[in-house]
Amino acid sequence: MTITTPRTTPSHAASAAAAASLNPTTLARRRAAIRTWLVAVAIMIIAMIVVGGATRLTESGLSITEWKPIHGVLPPLNAAEWQEEFLKYQQIPQYKEMNAGMTLEGFQFIFWWEWSHRLLGRVIGLVFALPLLFFWVRGWIPKGLGLPLVGLLALGGLQGFVGWWMVASGLVDRVEVSQYRLAIHLTLACFILVATLWVATGLRPVGDVRAASSPARLRRLARFVVAGVLLQIFLGGLVAGLRAGWTFNTWPLIDGGLVPGNLFVQAPWWANLFENPLTVQFDHRMIAYALVVVIVVQAYLSRGTGAARGAVALLFLALAQATLGVLALIHMVPLDLGLAHQLGAAILLSAATVHARSLTPPIGATARA
């Protein structure tokens, strides 16, 4: 009887080689590469949020009156093109009612802020899309993560549309953008930041044990803090859109009292929550106080658990952000303090997100979330 040894075909050899390469070290390196990419994207989103704040504080957001996703990458390249852009700006209400007589140099200052904001958005899109394509083609994306990553890409595209939708609200019959659209645009950017960091933190090493020592109530509380910071950022967008930080700039009193009158002078009553500068800023303050209290409680309840260090760090960040908010307010929101406050919000939200996600097992771990 002749015993034959099966020959290994090229396809069998390729499959065997692929299977052999999927050892724990290789998988860990792939996860680390994807996590590093997502963290880099998150840092760019934070930069985008700060540049967006500068665009708002310098009244630059309406300087580019058209939306050109492709052609808009190039700024004006000669004197004639600069004059053409300036002439377009001169047709909108903001120029006629606020900036009549502005020089070309003054227009160029606000133009560069808005152009930089839009260019950074395009760069983030490329930095996200191209590595995603690479990881997808190479088969590096862990099971179940493809759809969330594609969803993040779609949210980035949606953010571009929302940005133009916001700008369009200020081109006719208004001298600034709608506070509703501004708040939605800002909050969506922050939601994308949360989602990006949530996925990135989920790709930490599978052996991470912080989740094992964290009670369920701490996980729920940590997620509540993330939602609370997002709500506070939405209210901050309304404050910025209504210029409420310039209208009422005393602390701890607001309009002469801890709880001022005239909070609900508009009808219907709920319109005050979005359109009354006094009510909007009052709500922004009250949510800030409540968040600090909740974060203090979280730090206290986290003692002796794997969540303790992150909870204490989050408390210090919250106190620093509250301090920046008060300083920006009483100094009438100068550019430096306004941007520091906006950066602080993004950092606080990022820290809250990483903390909350670290209290549940990493992607691929067998423990229950």
FIBA-203472 format. One line per 10 residues: number of its first residue (from 1); their letters; for each residue z, x, y of C-alpha. Coordinates in pm, 1 decimal. Layout:
% FIBA-203472
NUM = a = Z X Y; ...;
% end
This chain:
% FIBA-203472
1 = mtittprttp = 0.0 0.0 0.0; -100.0 138.0 334.8; 133.6 87.6 627.1; -38.4 92.0 962.3; 128.3 141.2 1295.8; 19.4 -109.9 1561.4; -170.6 52.6 1838.1; -48.5 0.5 2192.2; -321.8 -154.0 2400.3; -351.0 -72.2 2769.9;
11 = shaasaaaaa = -214.3 -415.3 2861.2; 81.5 -371.0 2626.1; 144.2 -29.0 2773.3; 136.9 -167.4 3126.9; 379.1 -445.5 3035.4; 610.7 -200.9 2865.3; 599.2 30.6 3163.1; 672.9 -257.0 3399.9; 963.8 -373.7 3186.1; 1099.6 -23.4 3165.0;
21 = slnpttlarr = 1088.9 12.2 3541.1; 1306.1 -294.0 3594.6; 1632.6 -113.0 3535.9; 1939.4 -189.0 3750.5; 1882.1 109.7 3975.0; 1524.2 9.2 4051.1; 1622.6 -351.7 4117.1; 1903.7 -238.3 4345.2; 1663.2 -21.0 4544.5; 1419.9 -309.5 4585.1;
31 = raairtwlva = 1697.7 -540.3 4701.6; 1815.0 -274.6 4946.1; 1463.3 -232.7 5084.9; 1424.3 -607.8 5143.2; 1773.1 -628.5 5292.1; 1701.5 -340.8 5530.9; 1376.9 -507.0 5639.0; 1552.1 -837.2 5710.3; 1831.4 -666.1 5903.5; 1567.7 -489.1 6115.5;
41 = vaimiiamiv = 1403.7 -826.0 6183.2; 1742.5 -971.6 6277.5; 1803.0 -689.3 6526.5; 1464.8 -761.4 6683.3; 1552.2 -1130.9 6707.2; 1872.1 -1038.6 6891.2; 1663.1 -828.3 7129.6; 1431.1 -1127.4 7173.6; 1726.6 -1349.3 7262.7; 1845.3 -1100.5 7524.6;
51 = vggatrltes = 1499.2 -1057.4 7676.8; 1471.0 -1435.7 7683.0; 1797.0 -1445.6 7877.6; 1660.1 -1193.0 8126.9; 1345.7 -1402.0 8160.3; 1558.5 -1702.6 8246.7; 1794.2 -1524.1 8487.0; 1505.9 -1362.8 8678.4; 1316.3 -1695.6 8697.4; 1024.4 -1531.5 8515.5;
61 = glsitewkpi = 951.1 -1787.1 8245.1; 679.7 -1974.7 8433.8; 492.2 -1669.4 8560.1; 233.4 -1697.4 8280.1; 89.1 -2047.3 8298.2; -128.9 -2037.7 7986.5; -64.3 -1991.6 7618.5; -303.4 -1740.7 7462.8; -166.0 -1629.3 7124.7; -437.1 -1365.3 7075.8;
71 = hgvlpplnaa = -589.5 -1280.0 7412.1; -248.0 -1294.3 7579.3; -148.9 -967.0 7412.6; -334.2 -782.8 7688.4; -180.8 -791.3 8038.5; -399.9 -781.2 8350.5; -582.6 -448.6 8353.0; -719.2 -432.4 8706.4; -663.5 -570.3 9054.8; -902.3 -864.0 9004.5;
81 = ewqeeflkyq = -721.6 -977.8 8688.8; -384.6 -951.5 8862.8; -510.4 -1166.3 9147.8; -643.9 -1420.8 8897.1; -304.2 -1448.7 8725.9; -125.3 -1468.8 9059.3; -355.7 -1746.3 9176.4; -275.5 -1949.9 8863.8; 96.7 -1912.8 8934.3; 44.2 -2025.5 9293.5;
91 = qipqykemna = -79.1 -2363.2 9167.7; 249.0 -2469.4 9004.4; 549.4 -2634.2 9175.8; 783.0 -2337.3 9124.9; 573.0 -2116.1 9349.2; 513.6 -2385.5 9610.5; 877.6 -2495.3 9635.5; 1071.4 -2177.6 9553.9; 850.8 -1871.2 9592.2; 598.2 -1953.7 9862.2;
101 = gmtlegfqfi = 492.9 -1630.4 10028.2; 577.9 -1416.1 9725.3; 392.6 -1083.5 9724.9; 178.7 -960.1 9438.2; 445.2 -699.4 9362.7; 706.8 -971.7 9336.7; 483.4 -1167.3 9101.4; 426.2 -860.4 8885.8; 802.6 -819.8 8844.5; 846.6 -1167.3 8694.7;
111 = fwwewshrll = 517.2 -1144.6 8503.8; 626.9 -833.8 8314.4; 948.4 -1001.5 8197.7; 765.3 -1301.8 8055.4; 484.9 -1090.5 7910.2; 740.2 -864.9 7737.8; 918.3 -1167.5 7597.0; 596.4 -1304.3 7447.6; 482.1 -963.4 7321.2; 814.4 -907.3 7145.0;
121 = grviglvfal = 772.1 -1243.1 6972.7; 431.0 -1137.6 6843.6; 566.5 -802.2 6725.5; 848.1 -974.5 6536.1; 589.5 -1194.6 6366.6; 398.7 -889.2 6245.4; 712.4 -702.1 6142.7; 808.0 -1000.4 5930.8; 467.9 -1099.6 5788.8; 328.2 -760.3 5685.5;
131 = pllffwvrgw = 628.8 -637.0 5482.3; 659.5 -985.0 5329.7; 301.2 -955.1 5207.8; 373.1 -606.1 5073.4; 686.0 -713.7 4885.0; 507.9 -1020.9 4750.4; 205.5 -827.7 4621.0; 427.0 -564.0 4461.0; 638.5 -829.9 4291.7; 961.5 -710.0 4451.4;
141 = ipkglglplv = 1089.0 -1045.3 4576.8; 1379.4 -1172.8 4362.1; 1339.8 -1502.5 4181.3; 1405.9 -1799.8 4405.8; 1372.0 -1602.8 4728.6; 999.2 -1650.1 4789.7; 1025.4 -1999.2 4937.2; 1310.7 -1913.4 5177.8; 1116.1 -1612.6 5305.7; 800.7 -1816.8 5357.7;
151 = gllalgglqg = 1018.7 -2075.7 5529.7; 1145.2 -1809.1 5768.9; 787.7 -1712.7 5850.3; 704.1 -2077.8 5920.2; 1008.6 -2110.7 6145.8; 889.6 -1809.6 6342.1; 552.9 -1977.7 6396.9; 727.3 -2299.0 6500.0; 935.3 -2103.4 6750.8; 615.5 -1987.9 6920.0;
161 = fvgwwmvasg = 501.7 -2349.2 6962.9; 846.0 -2454.6 7087.6; 839.1 -2170.8 7341.7; 513.2 -2295.6 7489.8; 638.5 -2656.0 7474.3; 934.3 -2538.8 7683.8; 718.5 -2353.0 7936.9; 479.9 -2648.6 7970.2; 768.5 -2868.4 8085.7; 798.2 -2661.0 8402.9;
171 = lvdrvevsqy = 433.2 -2643.1 8504.4; 399.8 -2995.8 8645.1; 645.8 -3193.7 8861.7; 932.3 -2944.9 8806.0; 1033.9 -2604.9 8941.5; 1199.6 -2500.4 8613.6; 1175.0 -2584.1 8246.4; 1352.7 -2881.2 8088.5; 1712.4 -2801.0 7995.6; 1659.3 -2991.1 7670.3;
181 = rlaihltlac = 1364.4 -2775.2 7569.6; 1535.3 -2456.5 7682.7; 1841.6 -2535.9 7470.2; 1624.8 -2624.0 7169.1; 1421.9 -2303.7 7207.5; 1735.4 -2089.3 7227.7; 1909.2 -2268.2 6941.0; 1605.7 -2242.1 6714.4; 1590.3 -1866.0 6778.6; 1957.2 -1842.3 6685.1;
191 = filvatlwva = 1906.8 -2058.3 6375.4; 1629.6 -1821.2 6262.6; 1872.3 -1533.0 6320.3; 2132.3 -1708.1 6104.1; 1883.0 -1778.1 5825.4; 1753.2 -1419.2 5828.9; 2101.0 -1268.8 5808.6; 2207.2 -1523.1 5545.3; 1929.5 -1408.0 5313.8; 1987.1 -1039.8 5396.5;
201 = tglrpvgdvr = 2361.2 -1062.6 5326.9; 2288.1 -1245.0 5001.7; 2099.4 -935.2 4887.2; 2405.5 -711.0 4906.5; 2497.1 -533.6 4579.6; 2564.0 -776.0 4295.5; 2897.1 -607.6 4227.4; 3041.3 -708.3 4565.8; 3379.5 -869.3 4488.3; 3480.3 -1014.7 4826.1;
211 = aassparlrr = 3376.8 -1364.0 4719.3; 3600.8 -1356.1 4411.4; 3919.2 -1327.3 4619.2; 3824.4 -1585.2 4883.2; 3946.5 -1944.8 4836.8; 3699.0 -2228.6 4878.3; 3871.9 -2347.0 5195.6; 3798.0 -2012.6 5361.7; 3431.5 -2039.0 5266.8; 3412.4 -2385.8 5420.2;
221 = larfvvagvl = 3595.2 -2273.6 5732.7; 3369.0 -1971.4 5775.7; 3059.2 -2192.2 5757.4; 3216.9 -2432.1 6006.1; 3257.4 -2140.6 6247.9; 2885.7 -2057.4 6217.2; 2796.3 -2419.6 6295.9; 3041.2 -2419.0 6587.4; 2890.7 -2105.7 6740.5; 2542.9 -2258.6 6709.4;
231 = lqiflgglva = 2665.9 -2571.6 6889.3; 2820.5 -2356.3 7161.2; 2491.4 -2171.2 7206.3; 2306.9 -2502.7 7238.6; 2551.3 -2605.6 7512.0; 2501.4 -2265.9 7675.4; 2129.3 -2340.7 7686.9; 2203.0 -2668.1 7866.4; 2433.2 -2485.0 8109.4; 2156.3 -2235.1 8185.9;
241 = glragwtfnt = 1891.9 -2505.7 8219.6; 2105.1 -2704.1 8465.6; 2224.5 -2390.9 8652.8; 2576.5 -2517.9 8589.8; 2718.4 -2166.4 8589.1; 2620.5 -2134.2 8954.1; 2737.4 -2482.3 9050.8; 3092.0 -2464.8 8914.0; 3216.7 -2106.6 8904.1; 3596.6 -2126.6 8908.6;
251 = wplidgglvp = 3828.7 -2063.4 8614.2; 4054.5 -2188.8 8460.2; 4010.5 -2491.9 8687.9; 3672.1 -2659.3 8710.1; 3594.7 -2868.6 9017.9; 3964.6 -2854.2 9108.6; 4121.5 -2953.5 8779.2; 4160.8 -2865.8 8414.3; 4000.4 -3200.4 8334.5; 3792.7 -3290.0 8639.9;
261 = gnlfvqapww = 3685.1 -3632.4 8749.1; 3320.8 -3736.3 8763.0; 3256.8 -3633.8 8404.5; 3088.1 -3964.9 8326.9; 2934.1 -4080.9 8654.7; 2584.3 -4120.5 8511.5; 2465.1 -4417.2 8312.0; 2437.3 -4443.7 8022.3; 2755.2 -4244.5 7962.5; 2601.6 -4017.2 7698.4;
271 = anlfenpltv = 2343.5 -3887.1 7947.9; 2627.4 -3692.9 8112.9; 2655.8 -3480.0 7798.6; 2307.9 -3340.1 7863.2; 2226.5 -3396.1 8231.2; 2549.3 -3378.7 8432.6; 2612.3 -3009.9 8519.8; 2987.8 -3069.0 8548.1; 3013.8 -3238.9 8207.9; 2790.1 -2987.1 8035.0;
281 = qfdhrmiaya = 2989.9 -2690.0 8160.6; 3319.8 -2864.9 8082.3; 3202.0 -2924.4 7724.5; 3089.5 -2561.2 7698.9; 3437.7 -2446.4 7799.5; 3619.8 -2686.1 7568.7; 3411.0 -2586.6 7265.7; 3479.6 -2221.3 7349.3; 3854.1 -2282.3 7349.9; 3832.5 -2478.4 7025.7;
291 = lvvvivvqay = 3628.3 -2206.7 6857.6; 3878.9 -1939.4 6949.9; 4159.2 -2151.2 6801.2; 3962.0 -2210.0 6479.8; 3883.2 -1838.3 6448.2; 4251.9 -1753.3 6499.3; 4340.4 -1997.7 6220.7; 4071.7 -1844.3 6000.7; 4213.8 -1494.4 6053.9; 4563.0 -1618.9 5971.0;
301 = lsrgtgaarg = 4455.7 -1796.7 5652.4; 4253.5 -1492.1 5542.1; 4555.3 -1264.3 5513.3; 4566.2 -1087.7 5178.4; 4214.0 -1190.8 5077.1; 3878.1 -1018.3 5072.9; 3792.2 -1213.5 5388.6; 4070.7 -1064.2 5600.7; 3883.2 -773.0 5757.7; 3579.6 -980.4 5852.8;
311 = avallflala = 3796.9 -1259.8 5992.6; 3993.1 -1022.2 6215.7; 3673.9 -855.1 6340.7; 3533.6 -1198.2 6418.8; 3846.0 -1283.8 6619.1; 3810.1 -974.1 6837.0; 3442.9 -1053.6 6896.8; 3526.5 -1412.4 6992.6; 3789.0 -1298.3 7243.9; 3547.7 -1044.0 7392.4;
321 = qatlgvlali = 3277.1 -1309.5 7422.3; 3515.9 -1552.7 7592.0; 3611.8 -1279.7 7838.6; 3247.0 -1207.3 7915.5; 3188.4 -1578.0 7970.9; 3469.1 -1600.2 8226.9; 3352.4 -1284.1 8406.7; 2992.6 -1405.3 8420.9; 3109.8 -1740.0 8555.8; 3337.6 -1621.5 8835.5;
331 = hmvpldlgla = 3080.9 -1363.4 8948.6; 2803.1 -1627.3 8969.3; 2614.8 -1500.3 8662.7; 2470.9 -1167.3 8779.5; 2196.7 -1026.4 8558.8; 2413.1 -764.5 8385.8; 2701.0 -997.7 8298.3; 2465.5 -1281.8 8210.1; 2279.0 -1061.6 7963.8; 2602.8 -920.2 7824.0;
341 = hqlgaaills = 2723.5 -1275.4 7760.8; 2398.6 -1368.7 7589.0; 2406.7 -1054.2 7375.8; 2768.9 -1126.8 7292.1; 2675.6 -1473.0 7170.5; 2408.1 -1330.2 6941.2; 2646.4 -1066.1 6804.7; 2924.2 -1320.6 6748.5; 2683.1 -1553.0 6568.3; 2555.3 -1264.2 6355.0;
351 = aatvharslt = 2906.0 -1154.7 6260.8; 3007.2 -1512.1 6175.6; 2698.5 -1549.8 5956.1; 2750.4 -1223.5 5768.9; 3118.6 -1307.9 5722.1; 3045.1 -1657.2 5587.6; 2773.1 -1539.8 5348.4; 2986.5 -1252.1 5220.6; 3240.2 -1506.2 5092.3; 2990.2 -1640.9 4839.7;
361 = ppigatara = 2847.0 -1435.3 4551.8; 2531.4 -1229.0 4614.6; 2192.8 -1349.8 4498.1; 2166.8 -1278.4 4126.5; 2541.6 -1275.7 4062.9; 2669.2 -1497.8 3783.1; 2978.5 -1618.8 3968.8; 2970.8 -1964.4 4120.4; 2893.3 -1993.1 4494.3;
% end
